[in-house]
């Protein structure tokens, strides 16, 4: 991992995992995360560039897509998410590395995606109506 990157490895892994879960919803789902008071991570839509801003230091980081983000932080790419179950109106997503991304996406798309997506006990996406 390059020393000029803004996020820690743990933060990058959490952001990457959440974005992979959002990708299971299909196209046109962006993401925005606030890490602490000053660090913002944004992706406007599926497949789009990822921008990380550290407003305390004025640092700015940009990656062309999720694969480039994963490579920059030395993360294992190609993670797949599968829908574990629906719990109280929320889709609970399990992280599964061994399963292929296409199979995980097909399984997720069979669910009612108007419900929020939950990863590790936290809502990471709410599909807009």
LUMDREN-947004 format. One line per field, with one value per residue: residue in one letter; y, x, z of N, C-alpha, C in turn; residue number from 1. Coordinates in Angstrom, 1 decimal, decimal comma. Atoms other than C-alpha are relative to their C-alpha. Layout:
REM LUMDREN-947004
residuo = (A | ...)
n_y = (Y | ...)
n_x = (X | ...)
n_z = (Z | ...)
ca_y = (Y | ...)
ca_x = (X | ...)
ca_z = (Z | ...)
c_y = (Y | ...)
c_x = (X | ...)
c_z = (Z | ...)
num = (NUM | ...)
REM end
This chain:
REM LUMDREN-947004
residuo = (X | X | X | X | X | X | X | X | X | X | X | X | X | X | X | X | X | X | X | X | X | X | X | X | X | X | X | X | X | X | X | X | X | X | X | X | X | X | X | X | X | X | X | X | X | X | X | X | X | X | X | X | X | X | X | X | X | X | X | X | X | X | X | X | X | X | X | X | X | X | X | X | X | X | X | X | X | X | X | X | X | X | X | X | X | X | X | X | X | X | X | X | X | X | X | X | X | X | X | X | X | X | X | X | X | X | X | X | X | X | X | X | X | X | X | X | X | X | X | X | X | X | X | X | X | X | X | X | X)
n_y = (-1,2 | -1,2 | -0,8 | -1,2 | 0,3 | -0,7 | 0,9 | 1,1 | 1,3 | 0,4 | -0,9 | 0,3 | 1,3 | -0,2 | -0,7 | 1,0 | 1,0 | -0,6 | -0,3 | 1,3 | 0,3 | -0,9 | 0,4 | 1,1 | -0,6 | -0,3 | -1,3 | -1,3 | -0,1 | -0,7 | 0,3 | -1,1 | 0,4 | -1,0 | 0,7 | -1,0 | -1,4 | -0,7 | 0,8 | 0,3 | 0,9 | -0,1 | 0,6 | -0,5 | 1,1 | 1,3 | 0,0 | -1,4 | -0,3 | -0,2 | -1,1 | 0,0 | -1,3 | -0,3 | -1,4 | -0,6 | -0,2 | -0,5 | 1,1 | 0,5 | 1,3 | 0,5 | 1,3 | 0,1 | 0,9 | 0,8 | 0,9 | -0,9 | -0,3 | 1,2 | 0,2 | -1,0 | 0,3 | 1,3 | 0,8 | 1,0 | -0,4 | 1,1 | 0,5 | 0,1 | -0,1 | 0,8 | -0,3 | 1,1 | 0,1 | -1,2 | -0,1 | -1,3 | -0,9 | -0,4 | 1,1 | 0,2 | 0,4 | 0,7 | -0,2 | 1,3 | -0,2 | 1,2 | 0,0 | -0,9 | -1,2 | 0,1 | 0,7 | -0,8 | -1,1 | 0,6 | 0,3 | -1,3 | -0,6 | 0,7 | -0,5 | -1,3 | -1,0 | -1,3 | 0,0 | -0,4 | 1,0 | -0,1 | 0,7 | 0,0 | -0,6 | -1,4 | -0,2 | -0,6 | -0,5 | 0,0 | -0,2 | -1,1 | 0,4)
n_x = (0,8 | -0,8 | 0,1 | 0,8 | 1,5 | 0,7 | 0,6 | -0,7 | 0,4 | 1,3 | 1,1 | 0,2 | 0,7 | 1,4 | 0,6 | 0,1 | 1,0 | 1,3 | 0,3 | 0,3 | 1,4 | 0,9 | 0,0 | 0,9 | 1,3 | 0,1 | -0,6 | 0,5 | -0,1 | -1,2 | -0,3 | -0,8 | -0,3 | -0,7 | -0,8 | -0,4 | 0,5 | -0,7 | -0,2 | 1,2 | -0,2 | 1,1 | 0,1 | 1,3 | 0,8 | -0,7 | -1,1 | -0,6 | -1,2 | 0,1 | -0,7 | -0,2 | -0,4 | -0,3 | 0,2 | -0,9 | -1,3 | 0,1 | -0,4 | 1,1 | -0,4 | 1,0 | -0,2 | 0,9 | 1,1 | -0,2 | -1,1 | -1,2 | 0,0 | -0,4 | -1,4 | -0,8 | -0,1 | -0,5 | 1,1 | 0,3 | 1,2 | 0,9 | 0,9 | 1,4 | 1,0 | 1,3 | 1,1 | 0,2 | 1,4 | 0,7 | 0,3 | 0,7 | 0,1 | -1,3 | -0,8 | -1,2 | -0,9 | -1,2 | -1,2 | -0,4 | -1,1 | -0,1 | 1,1 | -0,2 | 0,8 | 1,2 | 1,0 | 0,4 | 0,8 | 1,3 | 0,7 | 0,4 | 1,0 | 1,2 | 0,6 | 0,7 | -1,1 | 0,5 | -0,4 | -1,4 | -1,0 | -0,7 | -1,3 | -0,6 | 0,9 | 0,2 | 0,6 | -0,9 | 0,6 | 1,5 | 0,4 | 1,0 | 1,2)
n_z = (0,0 | 0,0 | -1,2 | 0,3 | 0,0 | -1,2 | -0,9 | -0,5 | 0,7 | -0,6 | 0,5 | 1,4 | 0,1 | -0,3 | 1,1 | 1,1 | -0,2 | 0,2 | 1,4 | 0,7 | -0,4 | 0,8 | 1,4 | 0,1 | 0,3 | 1,4 | 0,4 | -0,5 | -1,4 | -0,5 | -1,4 | -0,7 | -1,3 | -0,8 | -1,0 | -1,0 | 0,3 | 1,1 | 1,2 | 0,8 | 1,2 | 0,9 | 1,4 | 0,5 | 0,5 | 0,2 | 1,0 | 0,1 | -0,8 | -1,4 | -0,4 | -1,4 | -0,4 | -1,4 | -0,1 | -1,1 | 0,6 | 1,4 | 1,0 | 0,9 | 0,6 | 1,0 | 0,7 | 1,2 | -0,3 | -1,2 | 0,2 | -0,2 | -1,4 | -0,6 | 0,4 | -0,7 | -1,5 | -0,2 | -0,4 | 0,9 | 0,8 | 0,4 | -1,1 | 0,3 | -1,1 | 0,2 | -0,9 | -1,0 | -0,3 | -0,2 | -1,4 | -0,3 | 1,2 | 0,6 | 0,6 | -0,7 | 1,0 | -0,5 | 0,9 | 0,3 | 1,0 | 0,9 | 1,0 | 1,1 | -0,1 | 0,8 | -0,7 | -1,1 | 0,5 | 0,4 | -1,2 | -0,6 | 0,8 | -0,2 | -1,2 | 0,1 | -0,3 | -0,5 | -1,4 | -0,2 | -0,1 | -1,3 | -0,1 | -1,4 | -1,0 | 0,3 | 1,3 | 0,9 | 1,2 | 0,1 | 1,4 | 0,1 | 0,7)
ca_y = (0,0 | 3,4 | 5,8 | 8,7 | 7,0 | 8,6 | 5,6 | 2,9 | -0,7 | -1,4 | 1,7 | 0,8 | -2,8 | -1,6 | 0,9 | -1,8 | -4,3 | -1,9 | -0,8 | -4,5 | -5,0 | -1,9 | -3,3 | -6,3 | -3,8 | -3,2 | 0,0 | 3,6 | 3,1 | 5,6 | 5,6 | 8,3 | 7,5 | 9,9 | 8,5 | 10,6 | 14,4 | 15,1 | 12,2 | 11,7 | 8,8 | 9,1 | 7,2 | 8,7 | 5,5 | 1,8 | 1,5 | 5,2 | 6,8 | 6,8 | 10,0 | 10,3 | 13,7 | 14,5 | 17,9 | 18,4 | 18,1 | 19,1 | 15,7 | 14,3 | 10,8 | 9,4 | 5,9 | 5,2 | 2,4 | -0,1 | -2,5 | 0,4 | 1,3 | -2,3 | -2,5 | 0,7 | -0,5 | -4,0 | -5,5 | -8,8 | -8,0 | -10,0 | -10,3 | -11,5 | -10,9 | -13,2 | -12,4 | -14,4 | -13,6 | -10,9 | -9,7 | -7,1 | -5,7 | -5,4 | -7,5 | -9,0 | -9,5 | -12,1 | -11,6 | -14,7 | -14,7 | -18,2 | -17,6 | -16,0 | -12,5 | -13,3 | -15,9 | -13,6 | -10,8 | -13,1 | -14,2 | -10,6 | -9,5 | -12,1 | -10,3 | -7,3 | -4,6 | -1,8 | -2,9 | -1,6 | -3,6 | -4,4 | -5,4 | -6,4 | -5,1 | -1,7 | -0,4 | 0,3 | 1,0 | 2,0 | 1,6 | 4,7 | 4,3)
ca_x = (0,0 | 1,4 | 2,1 | 0,2 | -3,2 | -5,7 | -7,5 | -6,2 | -6,3 | -9,2 | -11,2 | -10,5 | -11,7 | -14,9 | -15,6 | -14,8 | -17,0 | -19,9 | -19,5 | -19,4 | -22,7 | -24,2 | -23,1 | -25,4 | -28,3 | -27,5 | -26,6 | -27,1 | -26,3 | -23,8 | -22,2 | -21,0 | -19,3 | -18,1 | -15,2 | -14,8 | -15,3 | -13,1 | -12,8 | -15,4 | -15,5 | -17,8 | -18,8 | -21,5 | -22,7 | -21,9 | -18,6 | -17,8 | -14,7 | -14,1 | -13,0 | -11,6 | -11,2 | -9,4 | -10,8 | -8,6 | -5,4 | -6,7 | -5,6 | -7,6 | -7,4 | -9,1 | -9,5 | -11,0 | -13,2 | -13,6 | -11,0 | -8,4 | -9,4 | -8,9 | -5,5 | -4,2 | -5,0 | -3,8 | -7,3 | -8,4 | -10,7 | -13,6 | -15,4 | -18,9 | -21,9 | -24,9 | -28,2 | -28,4 | -32,0 | -34,6 | -34,9 | -37,5 | -37,8 | -34,0 | -31,9 | -29,1 | -26,0 | -23,2 | -19,7 | -18,6 | -15,2 | -15,5 | -18,7 | -18,5 | -19,7 | -22,1 | -23,9 | -24,0 | -25,4 | -28,1 | -29,1 | -29,3 | -31,4 | -34,0 | -34,7 | -37,0 | -34,4 | -36,7 | -35,6 | -32,4 | -29,3 | -27,6 | -23,9 | -22,3 | -25,4 | -25,4 | -27,7 | -25,4 | -27,9 | -31,5 | -32,8 | -34,7 | -38,3)
ca_z = (0,0 | -0,9 | 1,9 | 0,2 | 0,5 | 2,8 | 4,2 | 6,5 | 5,2 | 7,6 | 6,4 | 2,7 | 3,3 | 4,9 | 2,1 | -0,5 | 1,1 | 1,3 | -2,3 | -3,4 | -1,5 | -3,3 | -6,6 | -6,0 | -6,4 | -10,0 | -11,9 | -10,8 | -7,2 | -5,8 | -2,4 | 0,1 | 3,3 | 6,0 | 8,0 | 11,1 | 10,8 | 7,8 | 5,4 | 2,6 | 0,1 | -2,9 | -6,0 | -8,1 | -9,8 | -10,3 | -12,2 | -11,6 | -10,2 | -6,5 | -4,9 | -1,4 | 0,3 | 3,6 | 4,3 | 7,4 | 5,3 | 1,9 | 0,4 | -2,5 | -3,9 | -7,0 | -8,5 | -11,9 | -10,5 | -7,7 | -9,1 | -9,2 | -5,6 | -4,5 | -6,3 | -4,7 | -1,2 | -1,8 | -1,3 | -2,7 | -5,6 | -7,0 | -3,7 | -4,0 | -1,8 | -1,4 | 0,2 | 3,4 | 4,3 | 4,7 | 8,3 | 9,4 | 5,9 | 5,3 | 3,0 | 5,0 | 2,9 | 3,7 | 2,3 | 0,5 | -1,3 | -2,8 | -4,7 | -8,1 | -8,5 | -11,3 | -9,2 | -6,2 | -8,3 | -9,8 | -6,3 | -5,0 | -8,0 | -7,2 | -3,9 | -3,3 | -3,7 | -2,5 | 1,0 | 2,6 | 2,3 | 5,6 | 5,9 | 9,2 | 11,0 | 9,3 | 6,6 | 3,6 | 0,9 | 0,5 | -3,0 | -4,1 | -5,3)
c_y = (1,2 | 0,9 | 1,3 | -0,2 | 0,5 | -1,0 | -1,0 | -1,2 | -0,4 | 0,9 | -0,4 | -1,3 | 0,2 | 0,7 | -1,0 | -1,0 | 0,6 | 0,3 | -1,3 | -0,4 | 0,9 | -0,5 | -1,1 | 0,6 | 0,3 | 1,4 | 1,2 | 0,1 | 0,6 | -0,4 | 1,3 | -0,5 | 1,2 | -0,8 | 1,0 | 1,3 | 0,5 | -0,8 | -0,5 | -0,9 | 0,0 | -0,8 | 0,3 | -1,1 | -1,3 | 0,1 | 1,3 | 0,1 | 0,1 | 1,1 | 0,0 | 1,4 | 0,0 | 1,5 | 0,7 | 0,4 | 0,5 | -1,1 | -0,5 | -1,2 | -0,4 | -1,3 | -0,1 | -0,9 | -0,8 | -0,9 | 0,8 | 0,4 | -1,2 | -0,2 | 1,0 | -0,3 | -1,4 | -1,0 | -1,1 | 0,4 | -1,2 | -0,6 | -0,1 | 0,0 | -0,8 | 0,5 | -1,1 | -0,2 | 1,4 | 0,1 | 1,4 | 1,0 | 0,4 | -1,2 | -0,1 | -0,7 | -0,7 | 0,2 | -1,4 | 0,1 | -1,2 | 0,0 | 1,0 | 1,2 | 0,0 | -0,8 | 0,8 | 1,1 | -0,5 | -0,3 | 1,3 | 0,6 | -0,7 | 0,5 | 1,3 | 1,1 | 1,4 | 0,0 | 0,5 | -1,2 | 0,2 | -0,9 | 0,1 | 0,8 | 1,5 | 0,2 | 0,7 | 0,6 | 0,0 | 0,3 | 1,0 | -0,5 | 0,7)
c_x = (0,9 | -0,3 | -0,8 | -1,5 | -0,6 | -0,6 | 0,9 | -0,4 | -1,4 | -1,2 | -0,2 | -0,7 | -1,4 | -0,7 | -0,1 | -1,1 | -1,4 | -0,3 | -0,3 | -1,5 | -1,0 | 0,0 | -1,0 | -1,4 | -0,2 | 0,5 | -0,7 | -0,1 | 1,3 | 0,3 | 0,7 | 0,1 | 0,8 | 0,7 | 0,6 | -0,6 | 0,4 | 0,2 | -1,3 | 0,5 | -1,3 | 0,2 | -1,4 | -0,9 | 0,8 | 1,0 | 0,7 | 1,3 | -0,3 | 0,9 | 0,1 | 0,6 | 0,3 | -0,1 | 0,8 | 1,4 | 0,0 | 0,5 | -1,2 | 0,6 | -1,1 | 0,4 | -1,0 | -1,2 | 0,3 | 1,2 | 1,3 | 0,2 | 0,6 | 1,5 | 0,9 | 0,2 | 0,4 | -1,1 | -0,2 | -1,2 | -0,8 | -0,8 | -1,4 | -0,8 | -1,2 | -1,0 | -0,2 | -1,5 | -0,6 | -0,4 | -0,6 | 0,0 | 1,4 | 0,6 | 1,3 | 1,0 | 1,2 | 1,1 | 0,5 | 1,1 | 0,0 | -1,0 | 0,3 | -0,9 | -1,3 | -1,1 | -0,5 | -1,0 | -1,4 | -0,9 | -0,6 | -1,1 | -1,3 | -0,8 | -0,8 | 0,9 | -0,5 | 0,3 | 1,4 | 0,9 | 0,8 | 1,3 | 0,6 | -0,9 | -0,3 | -0,7 | 1,0 | -0,6 | -1,5 | -0,3 | -1,1 | -1,2 | -0,1)
c_z = (0,0 | 1,2 | -0,2 | 0,0 | 1,2 | 1,0 | 0,6 | -0,8 | 0,5 | -0,6 | -1,5 | -0,2 | 0,3 | -1,1 | -1,2 | 0,2 | -0,1 | -1,4 | -0,8 | 0,3 | -0,8 | -1,4 | -0,3 | -0,3 | -1,4 | -0,3 | 0,7 | 1,5 | 0,4 | 1,4 | 0,5 | 1,4 | 0,7 | 1,1 | 1,0 | -0,5 | -1,4 | -1,3 | -0,7 | -1,1 | -0,8 | -1,3 | -0,5 | -0,5 | -0,1 | -1,1 | -0,1 | 0,8 | 1,5 | 0,4 | 1,5 | 0,4 | 1,5 | 0,2 | 1,1 | -0,6 | -1,4 | -1,0 | -0,8 | -0,7 | -1,0 | -0,7 | -1,1 | 0,3 | 1,2 | -0,1 | 0,2 | 1,5 | 0,8 | -0,2 | 0,8 | 1,4 | 0,2 | 0,5 | -1,0 | -0,8 | -0,4 | 1,1 | -0,4 | 1,2 | -0,3 | 1,1 | 0,9 | 0,3 | 0,2 | 1,5 | 0,3 | -1,1 | -0,6 | -0,6 | 0,7 | -0,9 | 0,7 | -1,0 | -0,2 | -1,1 | -1,0 | -1,1 | -1,1 | 0,0 | -0,8 | 0,7 | 1,2 | -0,5 | -0,4 | 1,2 | 0,6 | -0,8 | 0,1 | 1,3 | -0,3 | 0,3 | 0,3 | 1,5 | 0,2 | 0,0 | 1,2 | -0,2 | 1,3 | 1,0 | -0,3 | -1,3 | -0,9 | -1,2 | 0,2 | -1,5 | -0,1 | -0,8 | -1,3)
num = (1 | 2 | 3 | 4 | 5 | 6 | 7 | 8 | 9 | 10 | 11 | 12 | 13 | 14 | 15 | 16 | 17 | 18 | 19 | 20 | 21 | 22 | 23 | 24 | 25 | 26 | 27 | 28 | 29 | 30 | 31 | 32 | 33 | 34 | 35 | 36 | 37 | 38 | 39 | 40 | 41 | 42 | 43 | 44 | 45 | 46 | 47 | 48 | 49 | 50 | 51 | 52 | 53 | 54 | 55 | 56 | 57 | 58 | 59 | 60 | 61 | 62 | 63 | 64 | 65 | 66 | 67 | 68 | 69 | 70 | 71 | 72 | 73 | 74 | 75 | 76 | 77 | 78 | 79 | 80 | 81 | 82 | 83 | 84 | 85 | 86 | 87 | 88 | 89 | 90 | 91 | 92 | 93 | 94 | 95 | 96 | 97 | 98 | 99 | 100 | 101 | 102 | 103 | 104 | 105 | 106 | 107 | 108 | 109 | 110 | 111 | 112 | 113 | 114 | 115 | 116 | 117 | 118 | 119 | 120 | 121 | 122 | 123 | 124 | 125 | 126 | 127 | 128 | 129)
REM end
